[in-house]
Amino acid sequence: MSSDRVLDINLLGNPEAAQTTLATGLPDSVKPVIDAQDVTLYVGDEYDPKQGVTATDDRDGDVTNLIQVTANDVDTSQAGTYHVTYSVKDTAGNVATKTITVTVAEEDFANYQVGNVTGVNPILPGATTIEGQTDYNFYSKIPEGTDIYAEAVFINDRGFSQTVGRSEIKYGIGTFEINANTGVNLAAGNKVLVYLLAINGDDWKKGPIFTTFISADSSVSK
């Protein structure tokens, strides 16, 4: 009996494996390799278990499109430790599995990125308030015990700076209204720096600065 006939008989019932064996002359018994790493998320994050996960096989090459998620108990609405299990099968029928750990943590102030002031309404000379918008909304994740303020500083024509005021932002609609401190005189040509300030106990962080100028024609520049 020929070697080809022996291969055909031994691999009856698994035509994919038979095809691979006949093409290479050797049976394929090597499992694919799944590349998936443990993940750390924060409460409220979106999570796609297949994002960044790949799989390769020594004969089939890239088999990422064949990956299946066979178990996934991740709940990003609650802090905790979860697991995701993946499975992939090559054309010879070899199956590989891998389980990763997904940690969902409360937002950590040490790693927290303060949001942005996205716009400031025109400021006229003598104004007593500064109003604007931020990128905060109902879905913004803020570390427990943290308060977010909008703060403004103006620089006069002699280069001296003075704090205009500070106001806690309105999370739901992402706006702020800063009332100028007593004695602050906003004059035409003054530069105004507006930013968000996150305060958590004795710790604080500033967000990116939004720069605008006070002018009689109400022009605003960033």
C-alpha positions as CSV (number, residue, x, y, z in Angstrom):
1,M,0.0,0.0,0.0
2,S,1.4,3.4,-0.9
3,S,2.2,6.0,1.7
4,D,-0.4,8.3,0.2
5,R,-3.0,5.6,0.7
6,V,-1.9,5.1,4.3
7,L,-2.3,8.8,5.0
8,D,-5.8,8.9,3.4
9,I,-7.0,6.0,5.6
10,N,-5.5,7.3,8.8
11,L,-7.0,10.7,8.4
12,L,-10.5,9.7,7.3
13,G,-13.1,11.8,9.1
14,N,-10.8,14.8,9.2
15,P,-10.4,16.0,5.6
16,E,-8.9,19.3,6.6
17,A,-6.1,17.6,8.5
18,A,-5.7,15.1,5.6
19,Q,-5.3,18.0,3.1
20,T,-2.6,19.6,5.3
21,T,-0.8,16.3,5.8
22,L,-0.7,15.5,2.1
23,A,0.5,18.9,1.2
24,T,3.4,18.9,3.6
25,G,4.2,15.2,3.9
26,L,3.9,15.5,7.7
27,P,0.8,15.5,10.0
28,D,0.0,18.9,11.6
29,S,-0.2,18.6,15.4
30,V,0.9,22.1,16.3
31,K,-1.7,24.3,17.9
32,P,-2.1,28.0,16.9
33,V,-0.7,30.6,19.3
34,I,-3.1,33.2,20.7
35,D,-1.5,36.6,21.7
36,A,-3.8,38.2,24.3
37,Q,-2.6,40.1,27.4
38,D,-4.1,40.9,30.7
39,V,-6.0,44.2,30.7
40,T,-6.6,46.9,33.3
41,L,-9.7,49.1,32.8
42,Y,-11.5,51.7,34.9
43,V,-15.1,51.7,35.9
44,G,-17.3,52.9,33.0
45,D,-14.7,52.1,30.3
46,E,-15.9,50.5,27.1
47,Y,-14.3,47.1,26.5
48,D,-14.0,45.0,23.3
49,P,-12.5,41.6,24.2
50,K,-11.1,41.1,20.7
51,Q,-9.4,44.4,20.4
52,G,-5.6,43.8,20.1
53,V,-5.9,40.0,20.3
54,T,-4.3,38.1,17.5
55,A,-3.5,34.4,16.6
56,T,-1.0,32.8,14.3
57,D,-0.5,29.2,13.1
58,D,2.7,27.6,11.9
59,R,1.0,26.5,8.7
60,D,-2.1,28.6,8.3
61,G,-0.4,31.9,9.2
62,D,-2.7,34.6,10.5
63,V,-5.8,33.1,12.0
64,T,-7.0,36.1,14.0
65,N,-10.3,36.1,12.2
66,L,-11.0,32.6,13.6
67,I,-10.7,33.6,17.2
68,Q,-13.8,33.0,19.3
69,V,-14.6,34.3,22.8
70,T,-15.8,31.3,24.7
71,A,-16.2,33.0,28.1
72,N,-16.4,36.6,29.2
73,D,-17.7,37.8,32.6
74,V,-16.4,41.3,32.4
75,D,-18.6,44.0,33.9
76,T,-17.1,47.5,33.6
77,S,-19.8,49.0,35.7
78,Q,-18.3,47.5,38.8
79,A,-14.7,47.3,40.0
80,G,-13.4,43.7,40.2
81,T,-11.3,41.0,38.7
82,Y,-12.8,39.2,35.6
83,H,-11.7,36.7,33.0
84,V,-12.0,36.3,29.2
85,T,-11.3,33.0,27.5
86,Y,-10.4,32.7,23.8
87,S,-10.3,29.7,21.4
88,V,-9.0,29.3,17.9
89,K,-8.8,26.2,15.6
90,D,-6.5,25.7,12.6
91,T,-7.4,23.9,9.5
92,A,-5.9,20.6,10.8
93,G,-8.3,20.8,13.8
94,N,-5.7,21.8,16.4
95,V,-7.4,23.9,19.1
96,A,-5.7,26.5,21.2
97,T,-7.2,28.3,24.2
98,K,-6.1,31.2,26.4
99,T,-7.6,32.9,29.4
100,I,-6.7,36.5,30.4
101,T,-7.5,38.5,33.5
102,V,-9.3,41.8,33.2
103,T,-9.1,44.1,36.2
104,V,-11.7,46.9,36.4
105,A,-10.5,49.5,38.9
106,E,-11.9,52.7,40.3
107,E,-10.5,55.7,38.6
108,D,-7.1,56.5,40.2
109,F,-6.3,60.2,40.8
110,A,-2.6,59.5,40.2
111,N,-3.3,58.4,36.6
112,Y,-6.3,60.7,36.0
113,Q,-6.1,63.0,33.0
114,V,-7.9,66.3,33.6
115,G,-10.3,67.3,30.8
116,N,-10.3,70.3,28.5
117,V,-11.8,73.8,28.3
118,T,-13.2,73.6,24.8
119,G,-14.5,77.1,24.4
120,V,-14.8,80.5,26.1
121,N,-17.6,83.0,25.4
122,P,-16.5,86.5,24.2
123,I,-15.2,88.6,27.1
124,L,-15.8,92.3,27.0
125,P,-13.8,94.9,29.0
126,G,-15.1,95.3,32.5
127,A,-16.8,91.8,32.4
128,T,-17.5,90.3,35.9
129,T,-18.0,86.7,34.7
130,I,-16.2,84.4,32.3
131,E,-18.3,81.6,30.8
132,G,-17.4,78.7,28.6
133,Q,-17.6,75.0,27.8
134,T,-15.7,71.8,28.7
135,D,-15.6,68.3,27.4
136,Y,-17.2,66.9,30.6
137,N,-20.6,65.3,30.4
138,F,-22.8,62.7,32.2
139,Y,-20.4,59.9,31.1
140,S,-17.2,61.5,32.3
141,K,-15.3,59.3,34.7
142,I,-14.0,61.2,37.7
143,P,-12.0,59.7,40.6
144,E,-14.0,59.4,43.8
145,G,-13.5,62.4,46.1
146,T,-12.4,64.6,43.2
147,D,-13.9,68.0,42.5
148,I,-13.4,69.7,39.1
149,Y,-13.2,73.5,38.8
150,A,-12.7,76.0,36.0
151,E,-10.2,78.6,36.9
152,A,-9.1,81.8,35.0
153,V,-6.0,83.9,35.2
154,F,-5.5,87.1,33.3
155,I,-2.2,88.8,32.3
156,N,-2.3,92.6,32.0
157,D,-0.3,94.8,29.5
158,R,2.6,95.0,32.0
159,G,2.9,91.2,32.2
160,F,1.5,90.8,35.7
161,S,-0.9,87.9,36.3
162,Q,-3.8,87.8,38.6
163,T,-6.4,85.1,39.3
164,V,-9.8,86.1,38.0
165,G,-11.7,83.4,39.9
166,R,-12.7,79.8,40.2
167,S,-16.0,78.0,39.8
168,E,-17.0,74.3,40.0
169,I,-18.1,73.0,36.6
170,K,-21.5,71.7,35.9
171,Y,-20.9,68.1,34.9
172,G,-24.2,67.4,33.1
173,I,-23.9,70.1,30.5
174,G,-20.2,70.7,30.7
175,T,-20.3,74.4,31.2
176,F,-18.8,76.8,33.7
177,E,-19.4,80.4,34.9
178,I,-16.5,82.0,36.7
179,N,-17.3,85.1,38.8
180,A,-14.5,87.6,38.9
181,N,-12.9,88.2,42.3
182,T,-13.3,91.6,44.0
183,G,-10.8,94.0,42.6
184,V,-10.3,92.2,39.2
185,N,-10.5,94.7,36.3
186,L,-10.6,92.9,32.9
187,A,-9.3,95.4,30.4
188,A,-9.1,95.3,26.6
189,G,-5.9,93.5,25.4
190,N,-5.6,91.4,28.6
191,K,-4.7,87.8,27.9
192,V,-6.9,85.3,29.8
193,L,-5.9,81.7,30.5
194,V,-8.7,79.3,31.4
195,Y,-8.2,75.7,32.5
196,L,-9.7,73.0,34.5
197,L,-8.4,72.2,38.0
198,A,-9.0,68.8,39.6
199,I,-8.6,68.7,43.4
200,N,-8.6,65.5,45.5
201,G,-7.7,66.1,49.1
202,D,-4.3,67.7,49.2
203,D,-3.6,66.7,45.6
204,W,-4.4,68.8,42.5
205,K,-3.8,68.8,38.8
206,K,-4.3,71.3,36.0
207,G,-5.7,70.5,32.5
208,P,-4.6,72.1,29.2
209,I,-4.8,75.9,29.0
210,F,-7.3,77.6,26.8
211,T,-6.0,81.1,25.8
212,T,-8.2,84.0,24.8
213,F,-8.0,87.8,24.8
214,I,-10.3,90.6,26.0
215,S,-11.3,93.0,23.2
216,A,-14.0,95.5,22.6
217,D,-15.2,93.7,19.4
218,S,-15.8,90.5,21.4
219,S,-13.3,88.5,19.3
220,V,-12.1,85.2,20.9
221,S,-9.1,83.3,19.8
222,K,-7.6,80.0,21.0
